Amino acid sequence: MGPKAMERITMDLADLHPLEQTALKQLAQSVSKVFVTGAGGFLGFAICQRLLAAGIEVVGFARGHYPKLIKLGVDMRQGDISDFANVKQAMQGCDLVFHVASKAGVWGSKQSYFSPNVDGAANIINACKAVNIHRLIYTSTPSVTFAGVDENGINESAPYASEYLNYYGESKAIAEAMVLKANHPMLKTTALRPHLIWGPNDPHLVPRVIERAKAGRLKLVGHQDKLVDTIYVDNAAYAHILAAVDLVGAANSAGKAYFLSNDQPITMAAMLNQILACVDLPPVTKRVPASVAYAAGVLLETFYGLLNKQQEPIMTRFVARQLSTSHYFDISAAKQDLGYQPLVSIEQGMQKLKLSLSH
């Protein structure tokens, strides 16, 4: 890691948008110590940076060892979220919890998702009660409503999916429902559903797109370009701060879930091409019919399942459906209850991404 990467780790309040500064100052008046699960992850790290910039102490919880977080000033606790005693011990003395950690992905056994995502959420809820923490913000996902069909501007009245194409969506839906059901005057809870988080240092979407494009394996699925919502990482972190401010104040969001996005639906092709342009790669033009992608997903899932393969197939039923359907959301509720608005547009985010990829 070069000096450029290191110096960007700490964040000054003055570096942030005035609206974000205001929200953080408000939060700092009510809380002094915050617990963040998944602190080592992409979104968790961005939340930690902001809390510390506001002078709020952060206790981070993660499975791995993260020297970068220790350097940032996070009090890191290493442990497994499916171990209740471990979680409870680490949460002692905190005022509020951001439960960001989850196992994401499209492949793996039911147990590998349900243990961290469902049991983990239950442990967080029970530990909050045990150590008298009264506010919990849960990072959910729009996958909880996704049943393989177009989602055109849906809002939170959309039900959970009647069936799921993978264990990730199913485990997150069970956990989200559990967190919201736990909402009580003594434990106020809310759930946030950011869609496709991206930005500098993104370990998932951006490197995968670039790697596949370089290998000539990046293809668009379906003949029709569908609209998708994405969210720039800073906007997702800001929404989490706003949810915390709300829970310690008016608590309009208590017991509710919220879709979050950049509020700029864009075709998947346009999104991918903007990412590719950041590293001067040509736009993606190859297409595969949705039915072919789905059939390949069925075939590969069966094959990988029979061989008990651990690594993820290049195509699954979920990915085929995900890439050939629209996913954009009406975020009016987040605007109204949380005062959320995207502070960084896709265009501005792409400039920041390009800068980070050129280092």
C-alpha positions as CSV (number, residue, x, y, z in Angstrom):
1,M,0.0,0.0,0.0
2,G,1.6,3.3,-1.1
3,P,1.6,6.5,0.9
4,K,-1.4,7.8,-1.2
5,A,-3.6,4.9,-0.1
6,M,-2.5,5.3,3.5
7,E,-3.2,9.0,3.8
8,R,-6.7,8.6,2.6
9,I,-7.6,6.2,5.5
10,T,-8.4,8.8,8.1
11,M,-11.2,11.3,7.4
12,D,-11.7,14.8,8.7
13,L,-15.2,16.0,9.4
14,A,-14.3,19.0,7.2
15,D,-13.7,16.6,4.2
16,L,-17.4,15.6,4.2
17,H,-20.5,17.2,2.7
18,P,-22.0,19.8,5.0
19,L,-25.2,17.7,5.3
20,E,-23.1,14.7,6.4
21,Q,-21.2,16.9,8.9
22,T,-24.5,18.1,10.4
23,A,-25.8,14.5,10.8
24,L,-22.5,13.3,12.4
25,K,-22.4,16.2,14.8
26,Q,-26.0,15.4,15.8
27,L,-25.2,11.8,16.4
28,A,-22.1,12.6,18.4
29,Q,-24.3,14.5,20.9
30,S,-26.3,11.4,21.7
31,V,-23.8,8.5,21.4
32,S,-20.2,8.2,22.4
33,K,-19.4,4.5,21.5
34,V,-20.7,2.5,18.6
35,F,-20.4,-1.2,17.7
36,V,-19.9,-2.0,14.0
37,T,-20.1,-5.6,12.7
38,G,-18.4,-6.2,9.4
39,A,-16.1,-3.3,10.1
40,G,-13.5,-4.8,7.8
41,G,-15.9,-4.8,4.9
42,F,-16.4,-2.2,2.2
43,L,-19.4,-0.4,3.7
44,G,-18.5,-1.1,7.3
45,F,-15.1,0.6,6.8
46,A,-16.8,3.7,5.3
47,I,-19.2,3.9,8.3
48,C,-16.2,3.5,10.8
49,Q,-14.3,6.4,9.0
50,R,-17.3,8.7,9.5
51,L,-18.0,7.9,13.1
52,L,-14.3,8.4,14.1
53,A,-14.3,11.7,12.2
54,A,-17.1,12.8,14.4
55,G,-15.1,11.9,17.5
56,I,-17.3,8.8,18.3
57,E,-15.5,5.8,19.6
58,V,-15.8,2.7,17.4
59,V,-15.7,-0.9,18.5
60,G,-15.3,-3.0,15.4
61,F,-16.2,-6.7,15.1
62,A,-14.8,-9.0,12.4
63,R,-13.6,-12.5,11.8
64,G,-10.3,-11.5,10.3
65,H,-7.4,-9.3,11.4
66,Y,-7.5,-5.8,10.0
67,P,-4.4,-3.7,10.8
68,K,-5.9,-0.9,8.6
69,L,-8.8,-0.5,11.0
70,I,-6.5,-0.5,14.0
71,K,-4.5,2.2,12.3
72,L,-7.7,4.1,11.7
73,G,-8.4,4.1,15.5
74,V,-11.0,1.4,15.7
75,D,-11.0,-0.8,18.8
76,M,-11.0,-4.1,16.9
77,R,-12.5,-7.3,18.4
78,Q,-11.9,-10.5,16.5
79,G,-14.6,-13.1,16.6
80,D,-17.4,-15.1,15.0
81,I,-20.8,-13.5,14.9
82,S,-22.5,-16.9,15.3
83,D,-20.9,-17.2,18.8
84,F,-23.3,-15.4,21.2
85,A,-20.9,-15.1,24.2
86,N,-18.2,-13.6,21.9
87,V,-20.6,-11.0,20.5
88,K,-22.1,-10.1,23.8
89,Q,-18.7,-9.6,25.4
90,A,-17.5,-7.3,22.5
91,M,-20.7,-5.2,22.7
92,Q,-20.4,-4.2,26.4
93,G,-20.5,-0.4,26.9
94,C,-21.7,0.5,23.4
95,D,-24.6,2.9,22.8
96,L,-25.7,1.8,19.3
97,V,-25.1,-1.0,16.8
98,F,-24.6,-1.0,13.1
99,H,-25.0,-4.7,12.1
100,V,-23.3,-4.6,8.6
101,A,-21.7,-8.0,8.5
102,S,-23.2,-10.8,6.4
103,K,-22.1,-13.6,4.1
104,A,-23.0,-12.4,0.6
105,G,-22.7,-14.4,-2.6
106,V,-24.7,-16.7,-4.8
107,W,-23.2,-20.1,-4.1
108,G,-22.7,-22.3,-1.0
109,S,-24.6,-24.5,1.4
110,K,-27.6,-23.3,3.3
111,Q,-25.7,-23.6,6.6
112,S,-22.9,-21.4,5.3
113,Y,-25.4,-18.5,4.9
114,F,-27.9,-19.2,7.7
115,S,-25.2,-19.5,10.4
116,P,-23.7,-16.0,10.0
117,N,-26.8,-14.2,8.5
118,V,-29.7,-15.6,10.6
119,D,-28.0,-16.9,13.8
120,G,-25.7,-13.9,13.6
121,A,-28.6,-11.4,13.6
122,A,-30.4,-13.3,16.4
123,N,-27.2,-13.0,18.5
124,I,-26.9,-9.3,17.8
125,I,-30.6,-8.7,18.9
126,N,-30.2,-10.8,22.0
127,A,-26.8,-9.2,22.9
128,C,-28.4,-5.7,22.5
129,K,-31.1,-6.8,25.1
130,A,-28.5,-8.4,27.4
131,V,-26.2,-5.4,27.6
132,N,-28.9,-2.7,27.3
133,I,-28.2,-1.3,23.9
134,H,-31.4,0.5,22.7
135,R,-30.7,1.1,19.0
136,L,-29.8,-1.2,16.1
137,I,-29.4,-0.4,12.4
138,Y,-29.4,-3.5,10.3
139,T,-27.9,-3.6,6.8
140,S,-30.3,-5.6,4.7
141,T,-30.5,-6.0,0.9
142,P,-33.1,-5.5,-1.9
143,S,-32.6,-9.2,-2.6
144,V,-35.2,-9.9,0.2
145,T,-38.0,-9.0,-2.3
146,F,-36.3,-10.4,-5.5
147,A,-38.1,-13.5,-6.9
148,G,-36.5,-13.4,-10.3
149,V,-38.8,-10.9,-12.0
150,D,-38.5,-7.2,-12.9
151,E,-38.7,-4.8,-10.0
152,N,-39.7,-1.5,-11.6
153,G,-39.8,1.3,-9.1
154,I,-41.2,-0.8,-6.3
155,N,-41.4,0.5,-2.7
156,E,-41.3,-1.0,0.7
157,S,-44.9,-2.3,0.3
158,A,-43.5,-5.0,-1.9
159,P,-43.7,-8.3,0.0
160,Y,-40.7,-10.6,0.7
161,A,-40.1,-13.0,-2.2
162,S,-42.4,-16.1,-2.2
163,E,-39.4,-18.2,-3.2
164,Y,-35.7,-17.4,-3.4
165,L,-33.1,-18.4,-6.0
166,N,-30.3,-18.5,-3.5
167,Y,-29.7,-18.8,0.3
168,Y,-28.3,-15.3,0.5
169,G,-31.6,-13.6,-0.2
170,E,-33.6,-16.0,1.9
171,S,-31.3,-15.7,4.9
172,K,-31.3,-11.9,4.7
173,A,-35.1,-11.8,4.5
174,I,-35.4,-14.0,7.6
175,A,-32.9,-11.9,9.5
176,E,-34.5,-8.6,8.4
177,A,-37.9,-9.7,9.5
178,M,-36.4,-10.8,12.8
179,V,-34.7,-7.4,13.4
180,L,-37.9,-5.5,12.6
181,K,-40.0,-7.7,14.8
182,A,-37.6,-7.1,17.6
183,N,-38.4,-3.3,17.4
184,H,-39.6,-2.2,20.9
185,P,-39.4,1.1,22.9
186,M,-36.3,-0.5,24.6
187,L,-34.7,-1.6,21.4
188,K,-35.4,0.5,18.4
189,T,-34.5,-1.2,15.1
190,T,-34.4,-0.3,11.4
191,A,-33.3,-2.0,8.3
192,L,-31.6,-0.5,5.2
193,R,-31.5,-2.1,1.8
194,P,-28.8,-0.5,-0.3
195,H,-28.5,-1.9,-3.9
196,L,-25.2,-2.6,-5.6
197,I,-22.7,-0.6,-3.5
198,W,-19.7,0.6,-5.5
199,G,-16.9,3.1,-5.4
200,P,-13.1,3.3,-4.8
201,N,-11.7,0.2,-3.0
202,D,-14.8,-1.8,-3.9
203,P,-13.7,-5.4,-3.5
204,H,-16.6,-6.9,-5.3
205,L,-18.3,-5.4,-8.4
206,V,-15.6,-3.2,-9.8
207,P,-12.7,-5.7,-9.8
208,R,-14.9,-8.5,-11.1
209,V,-16.2,-6.4,-14.0
210,I,-12.7,-5.3,-15.0
211,E,-11.2,-8.8,-14.6
212,R,-13.9,-10.3,-16.8
213,A,-13.6,-7.6,-19.4
214,K,-9.9,-8.1,-19.7
215,A,-10.4,-11.8,-20.1
216,G,-13.0,-11.2,-22.8
217,R,-15.6,-12.9,-20.6
218,L,-17.9,-10.0,-19.8
219,K,-21.3,-10.3,-21.5
220,L,-24.7,-8.6,-21.2
221,V,-27.6,-11.0,-20.4
222,G,-30.8,-10.6,-22.4
223,H,-31.7,-8.6,-25.6
224,Q,-33.2,-5.8,-23.7
225,D,-31.4,-3.4,-21.5
226,K,-33.1,-3.2,-18.1
227,L,-32.7,-0.4,-15.6
228,V,-30.9,-1.0,-12.3
229,D,-30.3,1.2,-9.3
230,T,-26.9,1.3,-7.7
231,I,-25.5,3.2,-4.7
232,Y,-22.2,5.0,-4.3
233,V,-20.5,3.8,-1.1
234,D,-20.4,7.3,0.5
235,N,-24.2,7.6,0.0
236,A,-24.8,4.2,1.6
237,A,-22.7,5.2,4.6
238,Y,-24.5,8.6,4.9
239,A,-27.9,6.8,4.9
240,H,-26.7,4.6,7.8
241,I,-25.6,7.7,9.8
242,L,-29.0,9.3,9.1
243,A,-30.8,6.2,10.3
244,A,-28.8,6.3,13.5
245,V,-29.6,10.0,14.0
246,D,-33.3,9.2,13.5
247,L,-33.3,6.3,15.9
248,V,-31.8,8.4,18.7
249,G,-34.3,11.2,17.9
250,A,-37.8,11.0,16.4
251,A,-37.4,7.3,15.5
252,N,-39.6,7.6,12.4
253,S,-37.7,4.6,11.0
254,A,-38.2,2.3,14.0
255,G,-39.6,-1.1,12.9
256,K,-39.3,-0.3,9.2
257,A,-37.1,-1.2,6.2
258,Y,-35.9,1.2,3.5
259,F,-34.7,0.8,-0.1
260,L,-31.6,2.9,-0.7
261,S,-30.0,3.9,-4.0
262,N,-28.4,6.7,-5.9
263,D,-31.9,7.4,-7.3
264,Q,-30.5,7.3,-10.8
265,P,-31.7,4.2,-12.6
266,I,-29.3,3.3,-15.3
267,T,-29.0,0.3,-17.7
268,M,-26.6,-2.4,-16.7
269,A,-24.7,-1.8,-20.0
270,A,-24.3,1.9,-19.2
271,M,-23.1,1.1,-15.6
272,L,-20.6,-1.5,-16.7
273,N,-19.3,0.7,-19.5
274,Q,-18.7,3.6,-17.2
275,I,-16.7,1.3,-14.9
276,L,-14.7,0.0,-17.9
277,A,-14.1,3.6,-19.1
278,C,-12.4,4.3,-15.8
279,V,-9.6,2.0,-16.8
280,D,-9.8,2.8,-20.6
281,L,-11.3,-0.5,-21.5
282,P,-13.7,-0.7,-24.5
283,P,-17.5,-0.9,-23.8
284,V,-19.1,-4.3,-23.5
285,T,-21.0,-5.4,-26.6
286,K,-21.3,-9.2,-26.4
287,R,-24.7,-10.5,-25.4
288,V,-26.1,-13.9,-24.3
289,P,-29.9,-14.6,-24.4
290,A,-31.5,-14.7,-20.9
291,S,-32.8,-18.2,-21.5
292,V,-29.4,-19.5,-22.4
293,A,-27.8,-17.9,-19.3
294,Y,-30.5,-19.4,-17.1
295,A,-30.1,-22.9,-18.7
296,A,-26.4,-22.6,-18.2
297,G,-27.0,-21.6,-14.5
298,V,-29.2,-24.7,-14.0
299,L,-26.6,-26.9,-15.6
300,L,-23.6,-25.5,-13.7
301,E,-25.4,-25.5,-10.4
302,T,-26.3,-29.2,-10.8
303,F,-22.8,-30.1,-12.0
304,Y,-21.1,-28.1,-9.2
305,G,-23.6,-29.6,-6.7
306,L,-22.9,-33.2,-7.7
307,L,-19.1,-32.6,-7.6
308,N,-19.5,-30.8,-4.3
309,K,-17.4,-27.9,-5.6
310,Q,-16.9,-25.0,-3.2
311,Q,-16.0,-22.3,-5.7
312,E,-18.8,-20.3,-7.3
313,P,-19.9,-21.2,-10.8
314,I,-19.5,-18.5,-13.5
315,M,-23.3,-18.6,-13.9
316,T,-26.2,-19.5,-11.6
317,R,-30.0,-19.2,-11.9
318,F,-29.9,-16.3,-9.6
319,V,-27.2,-14.4,-11.5
320,A,-29.0,-15.1,-14.8
321,R,-32.2,-13.6,-13.5
322,Q,-30.4,-10.8,-11.7
323,L,-28.7,-9.7,-14.8
324,S,-31.7,-9.9,-17.1
325,T,-34.3,-8.1,-14.9
326,S,-34.8,-4.5,-13.8
327,H,-34.0,-3.5,-10.2
328,Y,-34.9,0.0,-9.4
329,F,-36.7,1.4,-6.4
330,D,-38.9,4.2,-5.1
331,I,-36.8,5.6,-2.3
332,S,-39.4,8.2,-1.2
333,A,-39.7,6.6,2.3
334,A,-35.9,7.0,2.9
335,K,-36.1,10.6,1.8
336,Q,-39.1,11.3,4.0
337,D,-38.3,9.4,7.2
338,L,-34.5,9.7,7.2
339,G,-34.0,12.9,5.2
340,Y,-31.8,10.9,2.8
341,Q,-30.7,12.2,-0.5
342,P,-27.7,11.0,-2.6
343,L,-24.8,13.4,-2.0
344,V,-22.6,11.9,-4.7
345,S,-24.0,11.4,-8.2
346,I,-23.0,8.4,-10.4
347,E,-21.0,10.8,-12.6
348,Q,-19.1,12.3,-9.6
349,G,-18.6,8.8,-8.2
350,M,-17.1,7.6,-11.4
351,Q,-14.6,10.4,-11.3
352,K,-13.5,9.4,-7.8
353,L,-13.4,5.7,-8.9
354,K,-11.2,6.6,-12.0
355,L,-8.8,8.5,-9.7
356,S,-8.5,5.6,-7.3
357,L,-7.9,3.1,-10.1
358,S,-5.2,5.2,-11.6
359,H,-3.1,5.0,-8.4
